[in-house]
Amino acid sequence: MTSSPPAAPGDDIAAIRQAVAALCAHFPGEYWRTLDRERAYPGDFVRALTEAGFLACLVPEAYGGSGLGIAAAAAILEEVQKSGGNSAACHAQIYIMGTLLRHGSAAQKAAWLPRIAKGELRLQAFGVTEPSAGTDTSAIRTTATRQGDHYVVNGQKVWTSRAEHSDLMLLLARTAPRDERRRTEGMSVFLVELRAALGKGVAIRPIRTMMNHATTEIFFDDLTVPAANLIGEEGKGFRYILDGMNAERILIAAECVGDARWFIAKASDYAKSRVVFGRPIGQNQGVQFPIARAFAASEAAALMVERAAALYDAGEPCGKEANMAKLLAADASWQAADMCVQTHGGFGFAEEYDIERKFRETRLYQVAPVSTNLILAYLAEHVLGLPRSY
Ligand SMILES: Cc1cc2nc3c(=O)[nH]c(=O)nc-3n(C[C@H](O)[C@H](O)[C@H](O)COP(=O)(O)OP(=O)(O)OC[C@H]3O[C@@H](n4cnc5c(N)ncnc54)[C@H](O)[C@@H]3O)c2cc1C
């Protein structure tokens, strides 16, 4: 990786959007299509985004980042998606370092953050989900057992995205057995140096998925992690991870808005130019209305993303808004994706139009990083006060 200093993108979100759009113009549909076909990692794109400082946008200036807020980060990711690209290759770096920033010691922050901000180290991997636990994070079985000045980690993670392209991983493991009365206690967060651990207690196996996502499963077999790499207090890890959830939801929602805007622009252009029965298909209300409906849904979702980001940046509670933003935006992007295929007829299925690729990519956000049902359960039970279902 190169180590050129991040060029702080500045405070003005419109200028940030322009700069990201200009960068993305160097990575057209053909670039993403080729990678998709080969299920290859967009290394050049991630390098360009890193060198421009965008992946360090939330890192405070004192550690070499741009010290921007979540609204700016959301604008960056939305622009990538709106250009036809896919920031899933690197988006986690923007928000998972928040755990280190908020809960790491001064020594840990000084040791890691400047190198992450410079692009010398990638912190792209986030190991939470496990095959037998699923959405119930308190049921994870990966353990970290203290032995003197280090921990010994055993277990397995699944869907750990970008692990093969990351130097570091934020890992959630059990440091105490699950207690039924306090299920979310007894888990801890560690910073794992993945590169050094490969073949020495860590094995990574890629999972081929319906879209190009560089996701993996990871096996831990007596991996040694220095006790100095424990983030915050032992046993409080779940709380630290939860702290970062609102940021993650707002940023993924912004990506969905970007996707929706890409689909709507693509469909509108096509509906104006494709002539069937002697007139543009977009002259038929049967073609116009789904585009208009998708547009209304995406603009409403964008407002909720803006609202959630403003609350987050003001340090106000935003759980309700961040969850609604993610729900509405993921629904809007999926609605727009389906509409775009329909507007294009047969050509919606042709690889060279990029629609089928973006369709596959945006489908993910109904499931990950949090599934629609779990957001609905949060709204029903934590916001509206309905009885708990789990
Ligand atoms: C491509 C991809 C990348 C990912 N990247 C990462 C990553 O980098 N790091 C990481 O830690 N994880 C990652 N994940 C995991 C992702 O967060 C989980 O897949 C997601 O949270 C759902 O968990 P699950 O797949 O175990 O589904 P399950 O928990 O098995 O749930 C299956 C279905 O049942 C529903 N369901 C479960 N319980 C309830 C309930 N009580 N009420 C209503 N519905 C319920 C869910 O909504 C879901 O639709 C990734 C997943 C994918 C597919």
The ligand as a Tripos MOL2 file, in Angstrom:
@<TRIPOS>MOLECULE
LIG
   53    58     1     0     0
SMALL
NO_CHARGES

@<TRIPOS>ATOM
      1 C1        -22.3570  -11.0330    1.9000 C.3       1 LIG1
      2 C2        -22.4060  -10.9400    3.3850 C.ar      1 LIG1
      3 C3        -21.4330  -10.2060    4.0510 C.ar      1 LIG1
      4 C4        -21.4290  -10.1410    5.4400 C.ar      1 LIG1
      5 N1        -20.3980   -9.5000    6.0860 N.ar      1 LIG1
      6 C5        -20.2660   -9.6440    7.4330 C.ar      1 LIG1
      7 C6        -19.0980   -9.1770    8.1070 C.ar      1 LIG1
      8 O1        -18.1850   -8.5960    7.5020 O.2       1 LIG1
      9 N2        -18.9790   -9.4150    9.4430 N.ar      1 LIG1
     10 C7        -19.9520  -10.0730   10.1590 C.ar      1 LIG1
     11 O2        -19.7790  -10.2580   11.3580 O.2       1 LIG1
     12 N3        -21.0900  -10.5050    9.5460 N.ar      1 LIG1
     13 C8        -21.2640  -10.3110    8.2160 C.ar      1 LIG1
     14 N4        -22.3930  -10.7880    7.5760 N.ar      1 LIG1
     15 C9        -23.4180  -11.4890    8.3610 C.3       1 LIG1
     16 C10       -24.7380  -10.7540    8.4260 C.3       1 LIG1
     17 O3        -24.6500   -9.7080    9.3500 O.3       1 LIG1
     18 C11       -25.7940  -11.8060    8.7810 C.3       1 LIG1
     19 O4        -25.9640  -12.6550    7.6480 O.3       1 LIG1
     20 C12       -27.1080  -11.1920    9.1360 C.3       1 LIG1
     21 O5        -26.9860  -10.4670   10.3340 O.3       1 LIG1
     22 C13       -28.1910  -12.2680    9.3050 C.3       1 LIG1
     23 O6        -27.7130  -13.3130   10.1100 O.3       1 LIG1
     24 P1        -27.8170  -14.8300    9.5950 P.3       1 LIG1
     25 O7        -27.3480  -14.8730    8.2080 O.co2     1 LIG1
     26 O8        -27.1390  -15.7000   10.5790 O.co2     1 LIG1
     27 O9        -29.3660  -15.1150    9.6100 O.3       1 LIG1
     28 P2        -30.2180  -15.8060   10.7540 P.3       1 LIG1
     29 O10       -29.9730  -15.1460   12.0810 O.co2     1 LIG1
     30 O11       -30.0580  -17.2680   10.6680 O.co2     1 LIG1
     31 O12       -31.6780  -15.4090   10.2750 O.3       1 LIG1
     32 C14       -32.2760  -15.9800    9.0930 C.3       1 LIG1
     33 C15       -33.5450  -15.2360    8.7860 C.3       1 LIG1
     34 O13       -34.4380  -15.3330    9.8880 O.3       1 LIG1
     35 C16       -34.8420  -14.0550   10.3420 C.3       1 LIG1
     36 N5        -34.9340  -14.0570   11.8220 N.ar      1 LIG1
     37 C17       -34.0490  -14.5760   12.7050 C.ar      1 LIG1
     38 N6        -34.4970  -14.3730   13.9700 N.ar      1 LIG1
     39 C18       -35.6540  -13.6860   13.8640 C.ar      1 LIG1
     40 C19       -36.5980  -13.1620   14.7950 C.ar      1 LIG1
     41 N7        -36.4160  -13.2840   16.1190 N.pl3     1 LIG1
     42 N8        -37.6860  -12.5140   14.3250 N.ar      1 LIG1
     43 C20       -37.8870  -12.3700   12.9940 C.ar      1 LIG1
     44 N9        -37.0370  -12.8430   12.0500 N.ar      1 LIG1
     45 C21       -35.9440  -13.4900   12.4910 C.ar      1 LIG1
     46 C22       -33.7570  -13.1040    9.8780 C.3       1 LIG1
     47 O14       -34.2930  -11.8120    9.6830 O.3       1 LIG1
     48 C23       -33.3030  -13.7420    8.5730 C.3       1 LIG1
     49 O15       -34.0800  -13.2530    7.5100 O.3       1 LIG1
     50 C24       -22.4540  -10.8020    6.1760 C.ar      1 LIG1
     51 C25       -23.4490  -11.5100    5.5010 C.ar      1 LIG1
     52 C26       -23.4350  -11.5910    4.1350 C.ar      1 LIG1
     53 C27       -24.4860  -12.4140    3.4470 C.3       1 LIG1
@<TRIPOS>BOND
     1     1     2 1
     2     2     3 ar
     3     2    52 ar
     4     3     4 ar
     5     4     5 ar
     6     4    50 ar
     7     5     6 ar
     8     6     7 ar
     9     6    13 1
    10     7     8 2
    11     7     9 ar
    12     9    10 ar
    13    10    11 2
    14    10    12 ar
    15    12    13 ar
    16    13    14 ar
    17    14    15 1
    18    14    50 ar
    19    15    16 1
    20    16    17 1
    21    16    18 1
    22    18    19 1
    23    18    20 1
    24    20    21 1
    25    20    22 1
    26    22    23 1
    27    23    24 1
    28    24    25 2
    29    24    26 1
    30    24    27 1
    31    27    28 1
    32    28    29 2
    33    28    30 1
    34    28    31 1
    35    31    32 1
    36    32    33 1
    37    33    34 1
    38    33    48 1
    39    34    35 1
    40    35    36 1
    41    35    46 1
    42    36    37 ar
    43    36    45 ar
    44    37    38 ar
    45    38    39 ar
    46    39    40 ar
    47    39    45 ar
    48    40    41 1
    49    40    42 ar
    50    42    43 ar
    51    43    44 ar
    52    44    45 ar
    53    46    47 1
    54    46    48 1
    55    48    49 1
    56    50    51 ar
    57    51    52 ar
    58    52    53 1
@<TRIPOS>SUBSTRUCTURE
     1 LIG1         1 GROUP 0 **** ****
